[in-house]
Amino acid sequence: MAKFNFETKQTHHLIAWLTVDGKRVVRTRRSNTQGDLPAYRSIRQQLHLTDKQLTEAIKCTLSRDAYLEILRSKGIM
């Protein structure tokens, strides 16, 4: 999340959002409990990524510019 410059807020969940040009374009929420598979799928969908793209993001091989291009191509921003 830091690589893409998401802002975060810790409540009973971790809430993160991406703001581009003053507009909030993506928002995600992760529970603080341990649950790998449901959380992975949910976060992937909230970030508008494919499995491969999320794997690249986790490995830090997906740049912020590439992520923003993905969002543009999907009409998110």
Phi, psi and omega per residue, in radians:
M1 nan -0.656 -3.113
A2 -1.106 -0.645 -3.113
K3 -1.091 -0.600 3.139
F4 -1.565 0.037 3.140
N5 1.130 0.699 3.017
F6 -1.256 2.468 2.969
E7 -1.557 2.598 -3.099
T8 -2.311 2.722 3.064
K9 -2.480 2.264 3.142
Q10 -1.706 2.049 3.005
T11 -2.149 -2.486 2.985
H12 -1.275 -0.108 2.995
H13 -2.273 2.807 2.965
L14 -1.613 2.075 -3.124
I15 -1.919 2.294 3.139
A16 -2.325 2.543 3.117
W17 -2.542 2.657 3.138
L18 -1.974 2.180 3.108
T19 -1.951 2.239 3.111
V20 -2.231 2.173 -3.136
D21 0.938 0.720 3.085
G22 1.367 0.053 -3.117
K23 -2.031 2.292 3.089
R24 -1.342 2.018 -3.036
V25 -1.843 -0.467 -3.141
V26 -2.435 2.441 3.083
R27 -2.376 2.400 3.106
T28 -2.403 2.721 -3.117
R29 -2.429 2.338 3.117
R30 -2.232 2.308 3.098
S31 -1.197 2.654 3.092
N32 -1.424 -0.120 3.106
T33 -1.419 2.792 3.126
Q34 -1.450 2.182 3.106
G35 -2.955 1.610 -2.950
D36 -1.161 -1.037 -2.980
L37 -1.154 -0.907 3.141
P38 -1.081 -0.675 -3.130
A39 -1.161 -0.724 -3.140
Y40 -1.041 -0.857 -3.118
R41 -1.106 -0.771 -3.124
S42 -1.108 -0.811 -3.142
I43 -1.125 -0.717 3.107
R44 -0.997 -0.799 3.138
Q45 -1.167 -0.735 -3.128
Q46 -1.134 -0.548 3.123
L47 -1.505 -0.085 3.120
H48 1.097 0.755 -3.121
L49 -2.077 2.713 2.983
T50 -1.425 2.988 3.080
D51 -0.995 -0.798 -3.126
K52 -1.086 -0.773 -3.125
Q53 -1.130 -0.695 3.116
L54 -1.163 -0.677 3.075
T55 -1.051 -0.740 3.091
E56 -1.109 -0.696 3.119
A57 -1.124 -0.745 3.135
I58 -1.125 -0.670 3.134
K59 -1.395 -0.036 -3.125
C60 1.141 0.532 3.055
T61 -1.801 -0.033 3.065
L62 -1.787 2.043 -3.102
S63 -1.371 2.864 3.076
R64 -1.059 -0.766 -3.137
D65 -1.068 -0.718 3.118
A66 -1.151 -0.686 3.109
Y67 -1.118 -0.773 3.120
L68 -1.101 -0.629 3.095
E69 -1.142 -0.673 3.067
I70 -1.045 -0.795 3.139
L71 -1.114 -0.700 3.100
R72 -1.109 -0.770 -3.100
S73 -1.138 -0.443 3.125
K74 -1.636 0.028 3.107
G75 1.328 0.298 3.136
I76 -1.308 -0.565 3.122
M77 -2.429 nan nan
